[in-house]
Amino acid sequence: MKAIGLTQYLPISNPQSLVDIEIDKPEATGHDLLVKVEAIAVNPVDTKVRAPKDKIENPPRVLGWDAAGTVVAVGSEVTLFKVGDPVFYAGSITRAGANSEFHLVDERIAGHKPATLDFAQAAALPLTAITAWEALFDRLGISPKGEDAGKSVLIIGGAGGVGSIGIQLAKVLARLTVIATASRPESEAWCRRLGADHTIDHRQDLPSQLRALGFAHVDYILCFNDTDRHFKAMSEAIAPQGKICSIVENAGPLAIGDLKSKSATFVWEFMFTRAMFQTPDMIAQHRLLNEVARLVDAGKLQTTVGDNLGKINAENLRRAHAMLEGGQTIGKLVLQGF
């Protein structure tokens, strides 16, 4: 079957950084679904895994952790899906990725594709929806039923993939007052269209901009961009007994002691945790993806596609990686069909 893989970890400008390959078609066993991949999305995690380092992969490594497609075979323990079901999912970082014609995914971390979206639109959602959902409702403990309505959340990186769905979940389900960061007119407009009440510029001083809007502090902060750079500002902006969640690993030590006087919480979100450690509650991702699909089909959430880059091949994937590394994308980058 066709796939896009790597044998060396190279700069994306090198044509050998991602190449078209042929590999064996896998077989479904246990809880696995064998999915015919129709569309994929590309995320910053892809570029981080592919980043240059001194390592050789033999056989080639296949990346990609966002896909939508059709179930063509199931393992003996599968109970949640049947052959022919359209699905969407992010998969597990500990297994081969979805940049291939056929792909294995554990049924407990896959969801039924929204009926109102095509495969490309659906592929844009899983990884970011899981990340934003877990950050808001599992890590920060915000009620998805609106019991914290009116409280404030600052979303740093509002126009990115996770920010794009995070704004919607924070507004539609939690009914929070949403302040999103955006540094360009087009990204500011994107955030407001998705439901942000206010926008501020993450390249400028965040606490002073919040005060100018009338927010001495915010109840929650979601950091989807550069934890190191924004930690001091987050420590200043968070309310006493407030909560901060970040998805971006730090490069250096964080001054966590700055949060002590406020009794503030700092917590990480990593959407691969449940699959990586086979946690007893990993089926929660199946359920939340099904709920996201229900909300999409009810017209309450929308897809976050920014650009459709065409066919799934090495050339287009290298282009997607380069765009993400350039830091100017809005929403999600998707590819469709082999």
C-alpha positions in Angstrom: 0.0 0.0 0.0 1.0 3.6 -0.5 2.4 5.6 2.4 4.6 8.6 3.2 7.5 7.9 5.5 11.0 8.8 6.6 14.3 7.0 7.1 16.2 10.1 8.2 15.2 13.0 10.4 16.0 16.0 8.1 15.0 19.6 7.5 11.7 19.9 5.7 13.5 21.7 2.8 15.3 18.4 2.0 13.3 16.3 -0.5 14.3 13.2 1.5 12.7 14.4 4.7 9.4 12.8 3.7 9.1 10.4 0.8 6.5 8.3 -1.0 7.0 4.6 -0.1 5.2 1.2 -0.4 4.7 -0.9 2.7 2.7 -3.9 3.7 -1.0 -3.6 4.5 -1.6 -4.3 8.2 -4.1 -6.7 9.6 -6.7 -5.9 12.3 -6.5 -7.9 15.6 -7.9 -7.5 19.1 -9.5 -4.0 19.5 -8.1 -2.7 16.3 -10.0 -1.2 13.3 -8.4 -1.4 9.9 -9.3 1.9 8.3 -9.1 2.9 4.6 -7.8 6.4 5.1 -9.7 9.0 3.0 -8.2 12.2 4.5 -5.6 13.3 7.0 -4.7 16.5 8.9 -1.2 17.7 9.9 -0.3 19.0 13.3 2.7 20.5 15.1 3.4 17.2 16.7 4.2 15.8 13.2 6.9 18.5 12.7 8.3 17.9 16.2 8.6 14.2 15.7 10.2 14.7 12.3 12.6 17.4 13.6 16.3 16.8 12.6 18.2 14.4 14.8 20.9 11.7 14.4 18.8 8.6 13.9 18.0 6.2 11.1 14.7 4.4 10.7 14.6 0.9 9.0 11.9 0.2 8.0 10.7 3.7 7.3 8.7 5.5 10.0 5.2 6.7 9.1 3.9 9.8 10.8 0.4 11.4 11.0 -2.0 11.6 13.9 -5.3 12.9 12.5 -7.4 10.8 10.0 -10.9 10.1 8.7 -11.8 7.1 6.7 -13.9 3.9 6.5 -13.6 0.7 8.5 -12.7 -2.2 6.2 -11.9 -4.9 8.8 -12.1 -5.3 12.6 -10.3 -7.3 15.2 -11.9 -10.1 17.1 -12.5 -8.0 20.2 -14.1 -5.0 18.5 -17.6 -4.1 19.7 -18.0 -0.4 19.0 -17.8 -0.4 15.2 -18.5 -2.6 12.1 -17.2 -2.8 8.6 -18.4 0.1 6.5 -18.5 2.6 9.4 -17.1 6.1 8.6 -14.7 7.1 11.5 -12.4 9.9 12.6 -9.6 9.7 15.1 -6.1 10.8 16.1 -4.6 7.5 17.0 -1.6 6.7 19.2 1.9 8.3 19.0 3.4 4.9 20.0 2.1 3.2 16.8 2.6 3.8 13.1 0.9 7.0 11.9 -2.0 7.5 9.5 -0.1 8.8 6.5 -0.9 5.6 4.6 -3.7 4.1 2.5 -4.7 1.8 5.4 -4.2 2.3 9.1 -4.8 0.5 12.4 -6.4 2.3 15.3 -7.8 1.0 18.6 -11.6 1.3 18.6 -11.5 2.9 22.1 -9.9 6.1 20.7 -11.9 6.4 17.5 -15.2 8.0 16.9 -18.1 7.9 14.4 -17.5 10.6 11.8 -19.9 13.5 11.8 -22.5 12.7 9.1 -22.6 16.4 8.0 -18.9 16.7 7.2 -16.9 15.2 4.4 -13.8 13.2 5.2 -11.4 16.2 4.9 -13.5 18.4 7.1 -13.8 15.6 9.7 -10.0 14.8 9.6 -9.3 18.4 10.8 -11.0 17.7 14.2 -9.9 14.7 16.2 -6.5 15.5 17.7 -7.4 19.1 18.4 -10.9 18.4 19.7 -9.5 15.7 22.1 -6.8 18.1 23.3 -9.1 21.1 23.8 -11.8 18.9 25.4 -9.4 17.2 27.8 -7.7 20.6 28.7 -11.0 22.3 29.4 -13.1 19.6 31.1 -10.6 17.1 32.4 -7.5 19.1 33.4 -9.1 22.4 34.3 -12.3 20.8 35.7 -14.6 23.3 33.9 -18.2 22.1 33.6 -19.2 21.1 30.0 -22.8 21.8 31.1 -22.4 25.5 31.6 -22.1 25.4 35.4 -19.1 27.8 35.2 -20.9 30.2 32.8 -19.6 33.7 32.9 -16.2 32.9 34.1 -13.3 34.1 32.0 -10.7 32.1 30.0 -7.7 33.3 28.1 -6.8 31.2 25.1 -3.2 31.8 24.0 -3.0 30.8 20.3 -6.6 31.2 19.4 -6.3 30.8 15.6 -4.3 27.6 15.7 -5.8 24.1 15.4 -6.4 23.5 19.1 -7.4 27.1 19.7 -9.9 27.0 16.9 -11.9 24.2 18.5 -11.1 25.3 22.1 -12.8 28.7 21.5 -15.9 26.8 20.3 -16.0 24.4 23.2 -15.4 27.1 25.8 -18.2 29.3 24.3 -20.8 26.7 23.3 -20.5 24.1 26.1 -18.9 25.9 29.0 -20.4 29.3 28.2 -17.3 31.1 29.3 -16.2 34.7 28.4 -13.5 33.9 25.9 -10.5 36.1 25.3 -8.3 34.7 22.5 -4.9 35.8 21.3 -4.3 36.6 17.6 -1.6 38.7 16.1 -2.9 39.5 12.6 -6.2 40.9 11.3 -7.1 37.7 9.6 -6.4 35.5 12.6 -8.3 38.0 14.8 -11.3 37.7 12.5 -11.1 33.9 12.5 -11.2 33.8 16.4 -14.2 36.2 16.5 -16.0 34.1 13.9 -15.6 31.0 16.0 -17.0 32.7 19.1 -14.3 34.7 20.9 -15.7 37.6 22.9 -12.4 39.5 22.8 -9.0 39.3 21.1 -5.6 40.5 22.2 -2.2 40.2 20.6 0.1 37.5 22.1 3.1 39.5 20.7 2.3 42.3 23.1 2.0 42.5 26.9 -0.9 40.2 27.8 -1.7 41.4 31.4 -1.9 45.1 30.3 -4.2 44.2 27.4 -6.4 42.2 29.7 -6.7 45.2 32.1 -7.6 47.5 29.2 -10.5 45.1 28.5 -11.6 45.3 32.2 -10.0 42.0 33.3 -7.7 42.4 36.3 -7.3 38.6 36.2 -8.8 35.7 34.4 -10.2 32.5 35.9 -8.6 30.1 33.5 -5.8 30.1 30.9 -5.2 27.7 28.1 -1.7 28.0 26.7 -1.5 26.6 23.1 1.6 28.5 22.2 5.1 28.7 23.7 4.9 28.0 27.4 8.3 29.4 28.2 7.6 32.8 26.6 4.2 33.3 28.2 4.7 31.8 31.7 5.5 35.0 33.4 2.5 36.7 31.8 0.2 33.8 32.7 1.4 33.9 36.3 0.5 37.6 36.5 -2.8 37.3 34.7 -4.3 34.2 36.4 -6.8 34.9 39.2 -6.2 33.7 42.8 -7.1 30.0 42.9 -7.3 30.1 39.1 -6.0 27.3 36.8 -3.6 27.2 33.9 -3.3 24.4 31.4 -0.6 24.1 28.7 -0.1 21.7 25.9 3.4 23.0 24.8 6.4 21.5 26.5 8.8 23.9 28.1 12.4 24.3 26.9 13.7 25.5 30.2 12.8 25.6 33.9 9.4 27.3 34.7 9.1 29.6 37.7 6.3 27.6 39.2 6.9 29.2 42.5 5.3 32.4 41.1 1.9 30.7 41.4 2.2 29.8 45.1 0.9 33.1 46.6 -2.2 32.7 44.4 -2.7 29.0 45.2 -3.0 28.7 41.4 -2.9 25.4 39.5 -0.6 24.5 36.6 -1.4 21.3 34.7 -0.3 19.7 31.5 -2.5 18.2 28.7 -1.2 15.6 26.3 -3.9 13.9 24.3 -1.8 10.8 23.7 -1.5 9.9 27.4 -4.6 7.6 27.5 -3.5 5.5 24.5 0.2 5.6 25.4 -0.4 4.2 28.9 -3.5 2.2 28.0 -5.3 3.9 30.9 -8.5 2.3 32.2 -10.5 5.2 30.9 -9.0 5.4 27.4 -12.5 4.8 26.0 -13.3 8.3 27.1 -11.8 9.5 23.8 -14.2 7.4 21.9 -17.1 8.9 23.8 -15.9 12.5 23.5 -15.3 12.2 19.7 -18.8 10.8 19.4 -20.1 13.8 21.3 -18.1 16.2 19.1 -19.7 14.5 16.1 -23.1 15.0 17.6 -22.5 18.6 18.3 -21.2 19.2 14.7 -24.2 17.5 13.2 -26.5 19.6 15.5 -24.8 22.7 14.1 -23.2 23.7 17.4 -19.6 23.1 16.4 -17.9 23.6 13.0 -14.9 22.2 11.3 -11.6 24.0 11.7 -10.1 23.5 8.2 -7.8 26.4 7.2 -6.4 25.0 3.9 -6.9 21.8 1.9 -3.5 21.1 0.3 -4.7 18.4 -2.1 -3.7 14.7 -2.5 -1.9 12.7 0.3 1.6 12.5 -1.0 5.1 13.4 0.1 5.3 16.6 -1.8 2.1 18.0 -0.2 3.0 16.7 3.2 6.4 18.5 3.0 4.5 21.7 2.1 2.2 21.3 5.1 5.2 20.7 7.5 6.9 23.8 6.1 3.7 25.9 6.6 3.4 24.8 10.2 7.0 25.4 10.9 6.6 28.9 9.5 4.0 29.7 12.2 1.5 31.5 10.1 -1.2 29.0 9.6 -4.8 29.5 10.6 -6.9 26.5 11.5 -6.0 23.0 10.3 -4.1 21.8 7.2 -5.8 18.8 5.5 -5.0 16.5 2.6 -7.5 14.2 0.9 -7.1 11.0 -1.2 -4.1 9.1 -2.6 
